[in-house]
């Protein structure tokens, strides 16, 4: 509100601009920053350091060298190359001996070996409500409710993003990740079996499934994808499949398709001020650090928090350096 943008709290407890547009908020934010004396240089790409440790930038007017007492690097991850977050900073810091964990897709979709029929008929269809379940390496089962979208290559969406780190790491370790889908989270298996066991008369199995348990469209398509014709007419086996349909994910989508990235500058390379231990006066913040979070404001919050910490750290480091001279 200090920026003149009214907000509301959604059903998820998250805060949104009333007009659901980000551009006015961004413009107001930049305006306030400029009023505080900040100068923004656009179309500048950081290219590392020169031989005398000045900063090198590529600009439309040619290379530019900048000498700075302190630097805060907030260069993003590697999943938004068209907006500048392309991970080009990785070799620049690695060349200075800074330990960096490889960038990996986070909050991303995953590939599934769909049949041509399911891919052609249901790509783009949302699956909701649904509960996604899996088992951690410690043997603990987790369940996450939400929705996802069937794509031509697999699945993506909020409930998948929430567990994408587990899926990605599972695929890395074992080659695939097995999810179990509960396509009827509001009914227990005994009720499903009872409903499916009712006589269907001359109705098709598809009509019976829709009338008795409310499953049709893409959910029915998913069942047809994994349940044999023989098992599909067995109320016990079909009811069990509805509550626990196994779907095997085989690969994360490419980094450039991900919402965010995991990996980055290792925290052991930084001190508590987020300054690189081996590069005094150089601080890091945001998604270029080795952390990840689900979507929904958590990424922004962590970026803002680490940016504030790095900024305060840089200011205090500068003051300390000046006091000692």
C-alpha positions in Angstrom: 0.0 0.0 0.0 3.0 2.3 0.6 3.5 2.0 -3.2 -0.1 2.9 -3.9 -1.1 -0.7 -4.8 -4.1 -2.2 -3.1 -4.0 -5.9 -2.2 -6.2 -8.7 -1.1 -5.6 -12.0 0.6 -6.7 -15.0 -1.5 -8.2 -18.3 -0.4 -4.7 -19.7 -0.2 -3.6 -17.0 2.3 -1.4 -15.4 -0.2 -1.4 -11.7 -1.0 -2.3 -10.4 -4.5 -2.6 -7.0 -6.1 -6.3 -6.1 -6.4 -6.1 -5.7 -10.2 -4.0 -8.9 -10.5 -1.4 -7.1 -12.5 2.3 -7.0 -11.7 3.4 -4.1 -14.0 1.9 -1.3 -11.9 3.6 -2.7 -8.8 6.9 -2.9 -10.6 6.7 0.6 -11.9 5.8 2.0 -8.5 8.7 0.1 -6.9 11.2 1.3 -9.4 10.0 4.8 -9.1 10.6 4.7 -5.3 14.0 3.2 -5.8 15.0 6.1 -8.2 13.7 8.6 -5.7 16.1 7.1 -3.2 19.0 7.8 -5.5 19.4 4.5 -7.3 20.6 4.6 -10.9 19.5 1.8 -13.2 21.8 1.0 -16.1 19.9 -1.1 -18.6 21.3 -3.3 -21.4 24.4 -4.0 -19.4 25.7 -7.6 -19.2 28.3 -8.4 -16.6 31.2 -10.3 -18.1 33.4 -10.8 -15.0 36.5 -9.0 -13.9 39.3 -7.3 -15.8 43.0 -8.0 -15.0 43.0 -5.3 -12.3 39.7 -6.6 -10.8 37.4 -3.9 -12.1 34.0 -5.1 -13.2 33.6 -5.7 -17.0 30.2 -5.0 -18.7 29.2 -5.4 -22.3 27.0 -2.5 -23.4 25.6 -1.3 -26.7 28.4 1.3 -26.7 31.1 -1.3 -26.1 32.9 -2.7 -23.1 32.7 -0.7 -19.9 34.9 -1.1 -16.9 33.6 -0.1 -13.4 35.5 0.1 -10.2 33.5 -0.7 -7.1 34.3 -0.9 -3.4 31.5 -3.5 -2.9 29.4 -5.6 -5.3 26.1 -7.4 -4.7 25.5 -10.1 -7.4 21.9 -10.9 -7.9 22.0 -12.6 -11.3 19.2 -15.1 -11.0 19.3 -18.8 -11.8 19.3 -20.3 -15.3 15.7 -20.8 -16.3 14.8 -17.4 -17.8 17.4 -16.8 -20.4 15.2 -14.5 -22.5 15.1 -12.2 -19.5 18.8 -12.4 -18.7 18.8 -15.2 -16.1 20.8 -17.6 -18.2 23.4 -18.9 -15.7 26.2 -17.2 -17.7 27.7 -16.1 -14.3 28.5 -19.7 -13.3 31.8 -20.0 -15.2 32.8 -16.5 -14.1 32.6 -17.4 -10.5 33.8 -20.9 -10.9 36.9 -19.5 -12.6 37.6 -17.6 -9.4 37.4 -20.8 -7.4 33.9 -20.3 -6.0 32.2 -23.7 -5.3 29.0 -23.9 -7.3 26.4 -26.7 -7.3 25.2 -27.4 -10.8 22.0 -25.6 -11.8 19.0 -27.9 -12.0 15.3 -27.4 -13.0 13.0 -26.7 -10.1 9.2 -26.0 -10.1 9.1 -27.8 -13.4 7.1 -30.4 -15.3 8.1 -33.9 -15.9 8.1 -36.3 -18.8 5.7 -39.3 -18.9 5.6 -41.9 -21.7 2.0 -41.3 -22.6 0.3 -43.3 -25.3 -0.4 -41.4 -28.6 -4.1 -41.6 -27.8 -3.9 -40.0 -24.4 -1.4 -37.4 -25.6 -3.5 -36.4 -28.6 -6.8 -36.3 -26.8 -6.0 -35.0 -23.3 -2.9 -32.8 -23.6 -3.8 -29.4 -22.0 -6.6 -30.9 -19.8 -6.4 -30.1 -16.0 -6.7 -33.0 -13.5 -8.5 -31.7 -10.4 -9.1 -32.4 -7.7 -6.3 -34.9 -7.2 -4.0 -36.1 -4.5 -0.5 -37.1 -5.5 1.3 -39.6 -3.2 4.8 -40.9 -3.1 7.4 -42.4 -0.7 10.5 -40.7 0.5 13.9 -42.5 0.7 13.3 -42.8 4.4 10.1 -44.8 3.7 7.7 -42.0 4.7 4.7 -41.6 2.5 3.6 -38.1 1.6 0.3 -36.8 0.1 -0.2 -33.5 -1.7 -3.6 -32.3 -2.9 -4.1 -29.9 -5.8 -4.2 -30.1 -9.5 -2.0 -30.6 -12.5 -2.2 -30.5 -16.3 -1.6 -33.3 -18.7 0.8 -32.1 -21.4 2.1 -33.6 -24.6 5.3 -34.6 -22.9 4.0 -35.5 -19.4 2.6 -33.5 -16.5 3.0 -30.1 -14.9 1.2 -27.8 -12.5 0.9 -26.6 -8.9 0.8 -30.0 -7.1 3.7 -31.2 -9.2 5.8 -28.1 -8.6 5.3 -28.5 -4.8 7.1 -31.9 -4.9 9.3 -31.3 -7.9 12.5 -31.4 -5.8 11.6 -34.9 -4.6 10.7 -36.1 -8.1 13.8 -34.7 -9.7 16.2 -36.1 -7.1 14.4 -39.5 -7.2 14.8 -39.6 -11.0 18.5 -38.7 -10.6 19.1 -41.5 -8.1 16.9 -44.3 -9.7 16.1 -43.3 -13.2 12.4 -42.8 -12.7 10.0 -41.6 -10.0 6.7 -43.3 -9.2 3.7 -41.2 -8.2 0.3 -42.6 -7.1 -2.7 -40.6 -8.0 -5.9 -40.5 -6.0 -8.5 -39.4 -8.6 -11.3 -39.3 -6.1 -9.9 -37.7 -2.9 -13.4 -37.1 -1.5 -14.3 -40.9 -1.4 -12.7 -43.8 0.3 -12.0 -47.0 -1.6 -14.8 -49.0 0.1 -17.4 -46.5 -1.1 -15.9 -46.4 -4.6 -16.1 -50.2 -4.8 -19.6 -50.2 -3.5 -20.7 -47.5 -6.0 -19.0 -49.3 -8.9 -20.6 -52.6 -7.9 -24.1 -51.3 -8.6 -25.8 -52.7 -11.7 -25.1 -50.7 -14.8 -27.7 -52.3 -17.0 -27.2 -51.3 -20.6 -25.0 -48.3 -19.8 -21.5 -48.3 -21.1 -18.7 -48.6 -18.5 -17.8 -45.0 -19.3 -21.3 -43.8 -18.5 -21.4 -46.0 -15.3 -18.1 -44.6 -14.1 -19.3 -41.0 -14.6 -22.7 -41.6 -13.1 -21.6 -43.6 -10.0 -18.3 -41.9 -9.1 -18.2 -38.7 -11.1 -15.1 -39.6 -13.2 -15.0 -38.7 -16.8 -12.8 -36.9 -19.3 -9.1 -36.8 -18.6 -9.4 -38.8 -15.3 -11.2 -41.6 -17.2 -8.5 -41.3 -19.8 -5.8 -41.8 -17.2 -7.5 -44.8 -15.9 -7.8 -46.3 -19.5 -4.1 -45.5 -19.9 -3.0 -47.8 -17.0 -5.9 -50.2 -16.2 -6.4 -53.2 -18.5 -9.7 -53.8 -20.1 -10.2 -56.9 -17.9 -9.5 -55.0 -14.7 -11.6 -52.0 -15.8 -14.8 -53.9 -15.4 -13.8 -55.3 -12.0 -15.2 -53.0 -9.3 -12.5 -53.9 -6.7 -9.6 -53.5 -9.1 -11.0 -50.3 -10.7 -11.8 -48.7 -7.3 -8.3 -49.5 -6.1 -6.8 -48.0 -9.2 -8.9 -44.8 -8.8 -7.5 -44.3 -5.3 -3.9 -45.3 -6.2 -3.1 -45.0 -9.9 0.6 -45.5 -10.6 2.2 -43.0 -13.0 5.9 -43.2 -13.7 7.9 -40.0 -14.4 11.0 -40.4 -16.4 12.7 -37.0 -16.7 12.4 -33.4 -15.7 11.6 -30.9 -18.4 14.6 -28.8 -19.7 16.1 -26.1 -17.5 14.8 -23.3 -19.8 11.2 -24.5 -19.2 11.5 -24.5 -15.5 10.0 -21.7 -13.3 13.1 -21.6 -11.2 16.4 -23.4 -10.6 18.1 -25.3 -7.8 21.8 -25.3 -7.4 24.1 -22.3 -7.5 26.7 -20.7 -5.2 27.3 -23.1 -2.3 26.5 -21.7 1.1 29.8 -22.9 2.5 31.4 -20.3 0.1 29.7 -17.5 1.9 29.9 -15.9 5.3 26.9 -14.9 7.4 26.7 -11.6 5.5 26.4 -13.6 2.2 29.9 -12.4 1.1 32.0 -14.8 -0.8 34.8 -15.7 1.6 37.5 -15.8 -1.1 36.3 -12.6 -2.8 36.1 -9.8 -0.2 33.5 -7.2 -1.0 31.6 -9.5 -3.4 28.1 -10.5 -2.1 25.5 -12.9 -3.6 21.7 -12.9 -3.3 18.6 -14.4 -4.7 18.2 -17.5 -7.0 21.9 -17.7 -7.8 22.4 -19.2 -4.3 22.0 -22.9 -3.8 18.4 -23.2 -2.5 15.0 -23.8 -3.9 11.4 -23.2 -2.8 7.9 -23.9 -4.2 6.1 -21.3 -6.2 3.4 -19.1 -4.6 5.4 -16.2 -3.3 8.0 -18.3 -1.5 10.7 -17.7 -4.2 10.1 -13.9 -4.2 10.1 -13.8 -0.4 13.4 -15.7 -0.2 15.0 -13.5 -2.9 13.9 -10.3 -1.2 15.2 -11.6 2.2 18.6 -12.7 0.8 18.8 -9.4 -1.1 18.2 -7.4 2.1 20.7 -9.5 4.0 23.4 -9.1 1.3 22.7 -5.3 1.0 23.0 -4.8 4.8 26.1 -7.0 4.8 27.7 -5.0 2.1 26.9 -1.7 3.8 28.4 -2.9 7.1 31.4 -4.3 5.4 32.0 -1.0 3.7 31.6 0.9 6.9 34.0 -1.5 8.7 36.6 -1.1 5.9 36.3 2.7 6.1 36.5 2.7 9.9 39.8 0.7 9.7 41.5 3.2 7.4 
